[in-house]
Amino acid sequence: MMAVRTTYTVTGMTCGHCVKAVTEEVSKLAGVQEVNVDLESGQVTVLSHQPLSEEDVRAAIDEAGYELVGATG
């Protein structure tokens, strides 16, 4: 099965706690294998078994207290 890598742009993250919160929430989504957060750029790269619903990712990031502003495949 091919893995899918998607990069999301998230605003509002300012520290290590932010990174941990986003990583934890996004990791809960079905099919997610890996979550990498780059605090400086606000990029969240997600490796998953299948394409994720942007709505689901937005909800997870929202749950962590931040805002999803964009996504690139």
C-alpha positions in Angstrom: 0.0 0.0 0.0 1.3 3.4 -0.9 1.8 6.0 1.8 0.4 9.5 1.2 2.4 12.5 2.4 0.5 15.8 2.8 1.7 19.1 4.2 -0.6 21.4 6.0 0.0 25.0 7.0 -1.0 25.8 10.6 -1.1 29.1 12.3 -0.9 29.9 16.0 1.8 27.4 17.1 4.5 29.1 19.1 6.3 26.5 21.3 7.1 22.9 21.9 3.8 22.4 23.7 2.0 23.5 20.5 4.0 21.0 18.5 3.1 18.2 21.0 -0.6 19.1 21.0 -0.9 19.2 17.2 1.1 16.0 16.8 -1.1 14.2 19.4 -4.4 15.2 17.9 -3.4 14.5 14.2 -1.9 11.2 15.2 -5.3 10.1 16.5 -6.8 10.2 12.9 -7.3 6.8 11.3 -4.5 5.8 9.0 -1.9 8.3 10.2 1.6 6.8 10.4 3.7 9.8 11.2 3.3 13.5 12.0 6.2 16.0 11.6 5.7 19.6 12.8 8.1 22.4 11.8 7.4 25.1 14.3 9.2 27.9 12.4 7.4 27.5 9.1 4.1 26.3 10.6 4.2 23.2 8.3 2.7 20.0 9.5 3.7 17.0 7.4 1.5 13.9 7.7 2.3 10.5 6.4 -0.8 8.3 6.1 -2.0 5.0 4.6 -4.6 6.9 2.5 -5.5 10.5 1.7 -7.0 12.1 4.8 -10.2 14.2 4.7 -9.1 17.9 5.1 -12.2 18.3 7.3 -10.9 15.6 9.7 -7.4 17.2 9.8 -8.9 20.6 10.3 -11.0 19.3 13.2 -7.9 17.7 14.8 -5.9 20.9 14.5 -8.8 22.9 15.8 -9.1 20.5 18.8 -5.4 21.2 19.6 -6.2 24.9 19.5 -4.7 26.0 16.2 -5.9 26.8 12.7 -5.4 25.0 9.5 -4.9 27.6 6.7 -3.8 25.4 3.8 -2.8 22.0 2.5 -0.5 20.7 -0.3 -0.3 17.1 -1.6 
